Amino acid sequence: MTAPTLLQLTSSLFSTDGQSSRLAQEFVDEWRVANPGANVIARDVARSPVPHLDAARFGAFLAKPESRTLEQRSVIAFSDELIDELRRADVIVLGLPMYNFGVPSTLKAYFDHVARAGETFRYTEKGVVGLLTGKKAYVFATRGGKYAGTGLDLETGFVRQFLAFIGIEDVEFIYAEGLATGDATRQGALNTAREAIARLATPQSWPLAA
Ligand SMILES: Cc1cc2nc3c(=O)[nH]c(=O)nc-3n(C[C@H](O)[C@H](O)[C@H](O)COP(=O)(O)O)c2cc1C
């Protein structure tokens, strides 16, 4: 049995100092203790931003491999690198702040570079099939206000939908909400998130079922 691999995705504009990043890091630290020998890949889209998807970059995705220009080949190589990290991961840990009611634009740019027909999803007669199956994702969602479980939480549905689209259907959201609404609420929210971390960062059996 090979050692599991965890991909740690950081998207806070404060990079590793973000509250979402710190909770995700606490999870990763505990998970590593529970799963000795595991590999961790770190991808920080605040520190190393992914460019916006524009017509030229999307054109590279559509071009046939044999007719790609040099520039298109470098776009594909970058997208391939991001997808390869996801493919190698058994577990994905995402630090997810809410900015202006949605995901950080850096994370959206990342999503736009890993949604590639034939690589991470496939069109079939029965609809879209996600290709990155057999993975588990933990999402550490931090917010200044409170939205979870209400119609105002546009972020959770979007992230869940996107991950399912590329085949990642086993997704656990851990929320720390109301972080801007006073010290007591903030502390309570962080304590609840930490209890979830202690509960979830346990030894896992591999491989996960596809
Ligand atoms: C630019 C910006 C926009 C924000 N927009 C929202 C928002 O729409 N709703 C909300 O509840 N909190 C909002 N917040 C608060 C963040 O969600 C909160 O501070 C969260 O902990 C940020 O995570 P981070 O520290 O990992 O970056 C915003 C914060 C920033 C910096």
The ligand as a Tripos MOL2 file, in Angstrom:
@<TRIPOS>MOLECULE
LIG
   31    33     1     0     0
SMALL
NO_CHARGES

@<TRIPOS>ATOM
      1 C1        -11.8760   41.6000    0.7540 C.3       1 LIG1
      2 C2        -12.7320   40.9270    1.7790 C.ar      1 LIG1
      3 C3        -14.0560   40.6740    1.5320 C.ar      1 LIG1
      4 C4        -14.8470   40.0380    2.4780 C.ar      1 LIG1
      5 N1        -16.1470   39.7700    2.2010 N.ar      1 LIG1
      6 C5        -16.9060   39.1120    3.1030 C.ar      1 LIG1
      7 C6        -18.2510   38.7530    2.8090 C.ar      1 LIG1
      8 O1        -18.7860   38.9870    1.7480 O.2       1 LIG1
      9 N2        -18.9560   38.1150    3.7710 N.ar      1 LIG1
     10 C7        -18.4200   37.7980    4.9860 C.ar      1 LIG1
     11 O2        -19.0860   37.1940    5.8080 O.2       1 LIG1
     12 N3        -17.1290   38.0920    5.2780 N.ar      1 LIG1
     13 C8        -16.3760   38.7390    4.3710 C.ar      1 LIG1
     14 N4        -15.0680   39.0210    4.6550 N.ar      1 LIG1
     15 C9        -14.4840   38.5210    5.9140 C.3       1 LIG1
     16 C10       -13.7620   37.2080    5.6550 C.3       1 LIG1
     17 O3        -14.6170   36.2380    5.1210 O.3       1 LIG1
     18 C11       -13.1650   36.6630    6.9400 C.3       1 LIG1
     19 O4        -12.2710   37.6170    7.4790 O.3       1 LIG1
     20 C12       -12.4350   35.3550    6.7020 C.3       1 LIG1
     21 O5        -11.8970   34.8790    7.9110 O.3       1 LIG1
     22 C13       -11.3180   35.5310    5.7010 C.3       1 LIG1
     23 O6        -10.5580   34.3480    5.6200 O.3       1 LIG1
     24 P1         -8.9870   34.4420    5.5550 P.3       1 LIG1
     25 O7         -8.5160   35.0720    6.8390 O.co2     1 LIG1
     26 O8         -8.5470   33.0300    5.4080 O.co2     1 LIG1
     27 O9         -8.6180   35.2900    4.3620 O.co2     1 LIG1
     28 C14       -14.2750   39.6710    3.7120 C.ar      1 LIG1
     29 C15       -12.9210   39.9270    3.9710 C.ar      1 LIG1
     30 C16       -12.1510   40.5300    3.0170 C.ar      1 LIG1
     31 C17       -10.6900   40.7790    3.2920 C.3       1 LIG1
@<TRIPOS>BOND
     1     1     2 1
     2     2     3 ar
     3     2    30 ar
     4     3     4 ar
     5     4     5 ar
     6     4    28 ar
     7     5     6 ar
     8     6     7 ar
     9     6    13 1
    10     7     8 2
    11     7     9 ar
    12     9    10 ar
    13    10    11 2
    14    10    12 ar
    15    12    13 ar
    16    13    14 ar
    17    14    15 1
    18    14    28 ar
    19    15    16 1
    20    16    17 1
    21    16    18 1
    22    18    19 1
    23    18    20 1
    24    20    21 1
    25    20    22 1
    26    22    23 1
    27    23    24 1
    28    24    25 2
    29    24    26 1
    30    24    27 1
    31    28    29 ar
    32    29    30 ar
    33    30    31 1
@<TRIPOS>SUBSTRUCTURE
     1 LIG1         1 GROUP 0 **** ****
